[in-house]
Every structure is written in C-alpha cells, then in structure tokens.
Amino acid sequence: MPPAPDDVVGLREWTVVLDRSDEVEKVRERLGAAGLAVEDREHGFAA
C-alpha cells in the first residue's frame, strides 16, 4: 500500500482478528503470495 499524501488522514496500522487458525493461515499465505514480509508474533503475525 503506498504512503498516503501529506494532506490526507489515514491508518498507519490495523488489526484483523480471526476466530479460526485455518483463517489465520489463509491470510498469512495470501500476504506472502502478495510479496509482503510476514513476521511471527506471540499471538499471530505481522506483515
């Protein structure tokens, strides 16, 4: 996602909460397939 222009308010980060571990894995796979670096965290991952 490209940086927002200086005169625009936007989100710098957000959290996605998923109930099932298979949903978490699907999101992790899609992020990796899109070329984003995925970093393991204590309760999930960050990209």
PDB file of N, CA, C and O in Angstrom:
ATOM      1  N   MET A   1       0.850  -1.154   0.000  1.00  0.00           N
ATOM      2  CA  MET A   1       0.000   0.000   0.000  1.00  0.00           C
ATOM      3  C   MET A   1       0.907   1.232   0.000  1.00  0.00           C
ATOM      4  O   MET A   1       1.779   1.344   0.862  1.00  0.00           O
ATOM      5  N   PRO A   2       0.728   2.131  -0.920  1.00  0.00           N
ATOM      6  CA  PRO A   2       1.589   3.321  -0.977  1.00  0.00           C
ATOM      7  C   PRO A   2       1.284   4.269   0.178  1.00  0.00           C
ATOM      8  O   PRO A   2       0.185   4.243   0.732  1.00  0.00           O
ATOM      9  N   PRO A   3       2.254   5.105   0.539  1.00  0.00           N
ATOM     10  CA  PRO A   3       2.015   6.083   1.601  1.00  0.00           C
ATOM     11  C   PRO A   3       0.912   7.064   1.207  1.00  0.00           C
ATOM     12  O   PRO A   3       0.746   7.401   0.035  1.00  0.00           O
ATOM     13  N   ALA A   4       0.171   7.507   2.206  1.00  0.00           N
ATOM     14  CA  ALA A   4      -0.882   8.498   1.959  1.00  0.00           C
ATOM     15  C   ALA A   4      -0.247   9.860   1.722  1.00  0.00           C
ATOM     16  O   ALA A   4       0.802  10.155   2.295  1.00  0.00           O
ATOM     17  N   PRO A   5      -0.857  10.690   0.893  1.00  0.00           N
ATOM     18  CA  PRO A   5      -0.357  12.053   0.708  1.00  0.00           C
ATOM     19  C   PRO A   5      -0.345  12.806   2.048  1.00  0.00           C
ATOM     20  O   PRO A   5      -1.086  12.454   2.966  1.00  0.00           O
ATOM     21  N   ASP A   6       0.489  13.829   2.153  1.00  0.00           N
ATOM     22  CA  ASP A   6       0.644  14.573   3.401  1.00  0.00           C
ATOM     23  C   ASP A   6      -0.655  15.200   3.895  1.00  0.00           C
ATOM     24  O   ASP A   6      -0.838  15.357   5.102  1.00  0.00           O
ATOM     25  N   ASP A   7      -1.550  15.555   2.998  1.00  0.00           N
ATOM     26  CA  ASP A   7      -2.776  16.240   3.405  1.00  0.00           C
ATOM     27  C   ASP A   7      -3.964  15.291   3.619  1.00  0.00           C
ATOM     28  O   ASP A   7      -5.114  15.728   3.633  1.00  0.00           O
ATOM     29  N   VAL A   8      -3.684  14.003   3.783  1.00  0.00           N
ATOM     30  CA  VAL A   8      -4.738  13.009   3.946  1.00  0.00           C
ATOM     31  C   VAL A   8      -4.545  12.280   5.274  1.00  0.00           C
ATOM     32  O   VAL A   8      -3.428  11.914   5.638  1.00  0.00           O
ATOM     33  N   VAL A   9      -5.644  12.076   5.985  1.00  0.00           N
ATOM     34  CA  VAL A   9      -5.609  11.303   7.222  1.00  0.00           C
ATOM     35  C   VAL A   9      -5.865   9.847   6.860  1.00  0.00           C
ATOM     36  O   VAL A   9      -6.737   9.556   6.042  1.00  0.00           O
ATOM     37  N   GLY A  10      -5.120   8.939   7.457  1.00  0.00           N
ATOM     38  CA  GLY A  10      -5.314   7.525   7.157  1.00  0.00           C
ATOM     39  C   GLY A  10      -4.840   6.653   8.301  1.00  0.00           C
ATOM     40  O   GLY A  10      -4.386   7.158   9.328  1.00  0.00           O
ATOM     41  N   LEU A  11      -4.943   5.362   8.130  1.00  0.00           N
ATOM     42  CA  LEU A  11      -4.493   4.401   9.129  1.00  0.00           C
ATOM     43  C   LEU A  11      -3.046   4.022   8.867  1.00  0.00           C
ATOM     44  O   LEU A  11      -2.670   3.747   7.727  1.00  0.00           O
ATOM     45  N   ARG A  12      -2.241   4.006   9.903  1.00  0.00           N
ATOM     46  CA  ARG A  12      -0.859   3.544   9.770  1.00  0.00           C
ATOM     47  C   ARG A  12      -0.756   2.052  10.045  1.00  0.00           C
ATOM     48  O   ARG A  12       0.119   1.371   9.511  1.00  0.00           O
ATOM     49  N   GLU A  13      -1.643   1.557  10.869  1.00  0.00           N
ATOM     50  CA  GLU A  13      -1.682   0.123  11.157  1.00  0.00           C
ATOM     51  C   GLU A  13      -3.096  -0.255  11.558  1.00  0.00           C
ATOM     52  O   GLU A  13      -3.896   0.600  11.938  1.00  0.00           O
ATOM     53  N   TRP A  14      -3.394  -1.533  11.472  1.00  0.00           N
ATOM     54  CA  TRP A  14      -4.699  -2.026  11.872  1.00  0.00           C
ATOM     55  C   TRP A  14      -4.545  -3.471  12.295  1.00  0.00           C
ATOM     56  O   TRP A  14      -3.527  -4.106  12.017  1.00  0.00           O
ATOM     57  N   THR A  15      -5.547  -3.979  12.959  1.00  0.00           N
ATOM     58  CA  THR A  15      -5.550  -5.349  13.466  1.00  0.00           C
ATOM     59  C   THR A  15      -6.727  -6.098  12.859  1.00  0.00           C
ATOM     60  O   THR A  15      -7.847  -5.591  12.806  1.00  0.00           O
ATOM     61  N   VAL A  16      -6.453  -7.305  12.406  1.00  0.00           N
ATOM     62  CA  VAL A  16      -7.502  -8.190  11.912  1.00  0.00           C
ATOM     63  C   VAL A  16      -7.598  -9.343  12.910  1.00  0.00           C
ATOM     64  O   VAL A  16      -6.599 -10.004  13.194  1.00  0.00           O
ATOM     65  N   VAL A  17      -8.782  -9.584  13.435  1.00  0.00           N
ATOM     66  CA  VAL A  17      -8.999 -10.659  14.405  1.00  0.00           C
ATOM     67  C   VAL A  17      -9.804 -11.761  13.725  1.00  0.00           C
ATOM     68  O   VAL A  17     -10.904 -11.528  13.224  1.00  0.00           O
ATOM     69  N   LEU A  18      -9.239 -12.957  13.717  1.00  0.00           N
ATOM     70  CA  LEU A  18      -9.898 -14.107  13.100  1.00  0.00           C
ATOM     71  C   LEU A  18     -10.125 -15.173  14.165  1.00  0.00           C
ATOM     72  O   LEU A  18      -9.294 -15.354  15.055  1.00  0.00           O
ATOM     73  N   ASP A  19     -11.241 -15.872  14.076  1.00  0.00           N
ATOM     74  CA  ASP A  19     -11.616 -16.855  15.092  1.00  0.00           C
ATOM     75  C   ASP A  19     -10.928 -18.206  14.937  1.00  0.00           C
ATOM     76  O   ASP A  19     -10.681 -18.895  15.927  1.00  0.00           O
ATOM     77  N   ARG A  20     -10.621 -18.585  13.714  1.00  0.00           N
ATOM     78  CA  ARG A  20     -10.114 -19.938  13.476  1.00  0.00           C
ATOM     79  C   ARG A  20      -8.695 -19.900  12.931  1.00  0.00           C
ATOM     80  O   ARG A  20      -8.331 -19.011  12.162  1.00  0.00           O
ATOM     81  N   SER A  21      -7.894 -20.889  13.347  1.00  0.00           N
ATOM     82  CA  SER A  21      -6.499 -20.939  12.913  1.00  0.00           C
ATOM     83  C   SER A  21      -6.380 -21.143  11.407  1.00  0.00           C
ATOM     84  O   SER A  21      -5.414 -20.670  10.807  1.00  0.00           O
ATOM     85  N   ASP A  22      -7.337 -21.838  10.773  1.00  0.00           N
ATOM     86  CA  ASP A  22      -7.253 -22.023   9.324  1.00  0.00           C
ATOM     87  C   ASP A  22      -7.459 -20.694   8.595  1.00  0.00           C
ATOM     88  O   ASP A  22      -6.882 -20.476   7.530  1.00  0.00           O
ATOM     89  N   GLU A  23      -8.277 -19.810   9.161  1.00  0.00           N
ATOM     90  CA  GLU A  23      -8.454 -18.480   8.573  1.00  0.00           C
ATOM     91  C   GLU A  23      -7.162 -17.675   8.678  1.00  0.00           C
ATOM     92  O   GLU A  23      -6.781 -16.968   7.746  1.00  0.00           O
ATOM     93  N   VAL A  24      -6.495 -17.791   9.821  1.00  0.00           N
ATOM     94  CA  VAL A  24      -5.225 -17.089  10.029  1.00  0.00           C
ATOM     95  C   VAL A  24      -4.210 -17.550   8.990  1.00  0.00           C
ATOM     96  O   VAL A  24      -3.517 -16.725   8.394  1.00  0.00           O
ATOM     97  N   GLU A  25      -4.116 -18.853   8.768  1.00  0.00           N
ATOM     98  CA  GLU A  25      -3.163 -19.387   7.796  1.00  0.00           C
ATOM     99  C   GLU A  25      -3.473 -18.924   6.381  1.00  0.00           C
ATOM    100  O   GLU A  25      -2.554 -18.639   5.613  1.00  0.00           O
ATOM    101  N   LYS A  26      -4.743 -18.844   6.024  1.00  0.00           N
ATOM    102  CA  LYS A  26      -5.121 -18.366   4.688  1.00  0.00           C
ATOM    103  C   LYS A  26      -4.671 -16.924   4.479  1.00  0.00           C
ATOM    104  O   LYS A  26      -4.155 -16.578   3.417  1.00  0.00           O
ATOM    105  N   VAL A  27      -4.866 -16.088   5.487  1.00  0.00           N
ATOM    106  CA  VAL A  27      -4.442 -14.690   5.377  1.00  0.00           C
ATOM    107  C   VAL A  27      -2.926 -14.613   5.286  1.00  0.00           C
ATOM    108  O   VAL A  27      -2.390 -13.867   4.465  1.00  0.00           O
ATOM    109  N   ARG A  28      -2.229 -15.378   6.121  1.00  0.00           N
ATOM    110  CA  ARG A  28      -0.759 -15.399   6.090  1.00  0.00           C
ATOM    111  C   ARG A  28      -0.264 -15.798   4.702  1.00  0.00           C
ATOM    112  O   ARG A  28       0.651 -15.170   4.171  1.00  0.00           O
ATOM    113  N   GLU A  29      -0.854 -16.827   4.115  1.00  0.00           N
ATOM    114  CA  GLU A  29      -0.461 -17.291   2.782  1.00  0.00           C
ATOM    115  C   GLU A  29      -0.713 -16.222   1.722  1.00  0.00           C
ATOM    116  O   GLU A  29       0.124 -16.013   0.844  1.00  0.00           O
ATOM    117  N   ARG A  30      -1.848 -15.552   1.793  1.00  0.00           N
ATOM    118  CA  ARG A  30      -2.174 -14.516   0.803  1.00  0.00           C
ATOM    119  C   ARG A  30      -1.208 -13.340   0.899  1.00  0.00           C
ATOM    120  O   ARG A  30      -0.800 -12.788  -0.123  1.00  0.00           O
ATOM    121  N   LEU A  31      -0.842 -12.956   2.110  1.00  0.00           N
ATOM    122  CA  LEU A  31       0.113 -11.862   2.280  1.00  0.00           C
ATOM    123  C   LEU A  31       1.476 -12.250   1.717  1.00  0.00           C
ATOM    124  O   LEU A  31       2.119 -11.453   1.034  1.00  0.00           O
ATOM    125  N   GLY A  32       1.914 -13.476   2.003  1.00  0.00           N
ATOM    126  CA  GLY A  32       3.185 -13.952   1.462  1.00  0.00           C
ATOM    127  C   GLY A  32       3.159 -14.018  -0.055  1.00  0.00           C
ATOM    128  O   GLY A  32       4.138 -13.655  -0.707  1.00  0.00           O
ATOM    129  N   ALA A  33       2.050 -14.478  -0.623  1.00  0.00           N
ATOM    130  CA  ALA A  33       1.912 -14.565  -2.077  1.00  0.00           C
ATOM    131  C   ALA A  33       1.925 -13.184  -2.724  1.00  0.00           C
ATOM    132  O   ALA A  33       2.314 -13.038  -3.882  1.00  0.00           O
ATOM    133  N   ALA A  34       1.497 -12.170  -1.968  1.00  0.00           N
ATOM    134  CA  ALA A  34       1.496 -10.796  -2.483  1.00  0.00           C
ATOM    135  C   ALA A  34       2.864 -10.140  -2.334  1.00  0.00           C
ATOM    136  O   ALA A  34       3.049  -8.988  -2.727  1.00  0.00           O
ATOM    137  N   GLY A  35       3.831 -10.878  -1.761  1.00  0.00           N
ATOM    138  CA  GLY A  35       5.184 -10.355  -1.651  1.00  0.00           C
ATOM    139  C   GLY A  35       5.476  -9.593  -0.372  1.00  0.00           C
ATOM    140  O   GLY A  35       6.538  -8.982  -0.248  1.00  0.00           O
ATOM    141  N   LEU A  36       4.555  -9.617   0.582  1.00  0.00           N
ATOM    142  CA  LEU A  36       4.793  -8.928   1.848  1.00  0.00           C
ATOM    143  C   LEU A  36       5.599  -9.816   2.787  1.00  0.00           C
ATOM    144  O   LEU A  36       5.434 -11.036   2.798  1.00  0.00           O
ATOM    145  N   ALA A  37       6.466  -9.198   3.569  1.00  0.00           N
ATOM    146  CA  ALA A  37       7.211  -9.929   4.589  1.00  0.00           C
ATOM    147  C   ALA A  37       6.264 -10.215   5.747  1.00  0.00           C
ATOM    148  O   ALA A  37       5.554  -9.321   6.209  1.00  0.00           O
ATOM    149  N   VAL A  38       6.253 -11.460   6.217  1.00  0.00           N
ATOM    150  CA  VAL A  38       5.387 -11.862   7.322  1.00  0.00           C
ATOM    151  C   VAL A  38       6.280 -12.243   8.497  1.00  0.00           C
ATOM    152  O   VAL A  38       7.171 -13.082   8.364  1.00  0.00           O
ATOM    153  N   GLU A  39       6.036 -11.624   9.639  1.00  0.00           N
ATOM    154  CA  GLU A  39       6.854 -11.831  10.836  1.00  0.00           C
ATOM    155  C   GLU A  39       5.996 -12.466  11.928  1.00  0.00           C
ATOM    156  O   GLU A  39       4.932 -11.946  12.263  1.00  0.00           O
ATOM    157  N   ASP A  40       6.456 -13.588  12.485  1.00  0.00           N
ATOM    158  CA  ASP A  40       5.716 -14.237  13.568  1.00  0.00           C
ATOM    159  C   ASP A  40       5.712 -13.358  14.805  1.00  0.00           C
ATOM    160  O   ASP A  40       6.711 -12.716  15.130  1.00  0.00           O
ATOM    161  N   ARG A  41       4.588 -13.336  15.484  1.00  0.00           N
ATOM    162  CA  ARG A  41       4.411 -12.616  16.753  1.00  0.00           C
ATOM    163  C   ARG A  41       3.823 -13.586  17.765  1.00  0.00           C
ATOM    164  O   ARG A  41       3.416 -14.692  17.408  1.00  0.00           O
ATOM    165  N   GLU A  42       3.776 -13.177  19.020  1.00  0.00           N
ATOM    166  CA  GLU A  42       3.316 -14.059  20.095  1.00  0.00           C
ATOM    167  C   GLU A  42       1.923 -14.632  19.844  1.00  0.00           C
ATOM    168  O   GLU A  42       1.699 -15.821  20.073  1.00  0.00           O
ATOM    169  N   HIS A  43       1.003 -13.825  19.387  1.00  0.00           N
ATOM    170  CA  HIS A  43      -0.370 -14.286  19.183  1.00  0.00           C
ATOM    171  C   HIS A  43      -0.791 -14.223  17.718  1.00  0.00           C
ATOM    172  O   HIS A  43      -1.962 -13.990  17.417  1.00  0.00           O
ATOM    173  N   GLY A  44       0.156 -14.429  16.809  1.00  0.00           N
ATOM    174  CA  GLY A  44      -0.184 -14.385  15.393  1.00  0.00           C
ATOM    175  C   GLY A  44       1.001 -13.966  14.552  1.00  0.00           C
ATOM    176  O   GLY A  44       2.079 -14.550  14.664  1.00  0.00           O
ATOM    177  N   PHE A  45       0.816 -12.958  13.709  1.00  0.00           N
ATOM    178  CA  PHE A  45       1.884 -12.484  12.841  1.00  0.00           C
ATOM    179  C   PHE A  45       1.650 -11.030  12.481  1.00  0.00           C
ATOM    180  O   PHE A  45       0.566 -10.486  12.691  1.00  0.00           O
ATOM    181  N   ALA A  46       2.682 -10.412  11.939  1.00  0.00           N
ATOM    182  CA  ALA A  46       2.597  -9.034  11.447  1.00  0.00           C
ATOM    183  C   ALA A  46       3.139  -9.015  10.033  1.00  0.00           C
ATOM    184  O   ALA A  46       4.030  -9.790   9.687  1.00  0.00           O
ATOM    185  N   ALA A  47       2.594  -8.123   9.216  1.00  0.00           N
ATOM    186  CA  ALA A  47       3.055  -8.001   7.832  1.00  0.00           C
ATOM    187  C   ALA A  47       3.250  -6.542   7.500  1.00  0.00           C
ATOM    188  O   ALA A  47       3.637  -6.210   6.379  1.00  0.00           O
TER     189      ALA A  47
END
